[in-house]
């Protein structure tokens, strides 16, 4: 049997690496810095709150937005979807902290939340296995070319990603890391 070299988590692809290239715009968070560490508020057994996100520079023809959070470093072979929400109206350029958590206060009317890989319809915070090293949490905002993406709340995040592949005008991302120490 041939040995296979372990591939470093930092080389695992991001969810949109397989999509056609599109222009970029900007997304920031008051809760963490790009390349920084997620605070406990965004950790599953911490606050488990979706972070505040603000975006700017989307194309004028944007009809709606979608927001996702993906961990490409999860030891699943396919990553882990922590958050997927779409049909955010085009005039919305910010989600407050906690918009995707609990009672969805702050999530705009008409936005559709699908189940994350925890099986719940909300933001599920970071929870890498203890000692698994740092995981990247990729928060992506998609500028979408239609008001309604098409899927409903029973759709999987992968199927939402399939639809986004064909309807994304531009994309913004911010990445933070989190590591659970060895128990």
N, C-alpha and C positions, 0 to 999 in steps of 0.2 A: 504494500500500500504506500502510495506517495504522500509525503508530508506536505501540508499546506501551510504557508506562512500566514501568521495572524496579520490581518490588515488593520492598521490604526484607525480608530474611530474618526480622526480628523480628516480622513480621506473618503469617508462615506459620502455619497452624493446627497445633495439637497433636493427637496421634492420637485422643484421647478427646473432642475438641471436637464430634465428630459423633455421640457417644453420648448417651443420655438422661442428664440430671443425676442424680447420686447423692450421698449424704453423703460427706464427706471424713474421713479420719483422718490420722495423722501418720507420716511416714517421715523418717529422718535418716541421715547417713553420717559415720563418723569420718574418711573419706578426703577429703571436700570439704565446703564450706559451700554451702547453698542460694544460688544466684546467683553462686557463686564459679567458679574455674577448675579443671578437672580436673587432677589431678597426673599426672606421666608414667606412674605405675603403671597408669592407666586409658587410656593411649594405645596404639594398635596397635603402633607401633614402639618403644614404651617397655616397660613391664612387661606390658601387655596382660592385666591382672588385673581381674576383676569387683570392684567396690567393696564394702566392708562396708556393709550396709543393716540398719537396725533400725526396726521399726514398732510403733505402739501405737494403741489406740482403735478397732480394727475392731469391727463389730457382733457381738453375742453369737451370732447365728445363722450366722456364717461357718463354712463347711465345709472350705475350702481357700483358698490364695492363689496368685496368679500374679505374676510380676515381669517387666517389660520395660524395655528401653532403646531409645529412638528418637531419631533426628536428623531433625527436620522441615526442616532447612536444607540437607540434602544436595542437590547439583545434579542430581537425578534426575527431578524432577517428582512423585515419590511419597514422598520421604524415604528413610530408610535404617534398617532394623532391626538393631541391634547385639546384642540379647539378648532371648530369649523363653523363659521357663521357667514351668511351671504344675504343678498337682497337688501343691503344697507343702502339707503337712499343716497343719490349722488351729491346732495348738498351737505351731507354729514362728513366731517373731516376729523372727528375725534371720538374715541370711546373712553368714558371715564373708568377709573379703577373699579373693578367689580361688575362692569356691565354684562359680562358673560357668566356671572356667578349668581347663585341664589335666586332672587326674584327678578333678575335681569333688569333691575332699575338702571336706567341710563342706556339701555339698548334701544335703538330707534324702532318705532312702529313699523311693522312689515318685515323686519329682519328675521331670517330663518336660521335656527340653530339645529345642527344635526348631532347625532351621538358621537362622542369621542371614543377612543379605544378603551376607556374605562367602562363604556356602555351607558354613559349618562349624557344628557343633552345640556351640557354646560362646559365651562372651562374646567379642565382637570389639571392641577398643578404638577410641577416637576416631581418625579419620584424614581430616580434611577436606582438600580440595585446597589446596596452598600458595597463599597470597594470596587465598583465597576469603572471608576475613573470619571472624568468630567464628561457630561453630555451637553450637546448644543441644543438650544431651544430656538427654533427659527420662527419668528413672528413675521408673517407676510400679509401685506395688504395688496389686493388685486383691484385694479380699475377695470370694470367690466363694461362691455359694449351694449348691454341690454338691462332694462329695469329688473326683470325677473330672470334669474339664471336657468330655471326650469325644474330642478329637483325639489322635493319636499323634505320635511323634517325627518322622514324615515330613510332617507338616502345615506349611504356610507360616506365618510370623508374622501375615500378613494374615488367614488363616483362624482362627488363634487369637484375633485381635482380634474377628472376627465372632462367635465363640462367647462371648467376654467381654462383648460388647454386651448379650447376653441373660441373663447370669448374674452380673453384678457387683452386689454389695450396696452397696459403698462403694469409694472410691479414694483413694490417697495418692500424691503426686508430689513429687520434688525435682529441680530443674534446675540443671545446671552447664554451663559453656561451655568450648570449646577452640578455638584458632585456630592454624593452621600458618602460620608466616611465609613471605612470598614467597621463593622459592629464589634 
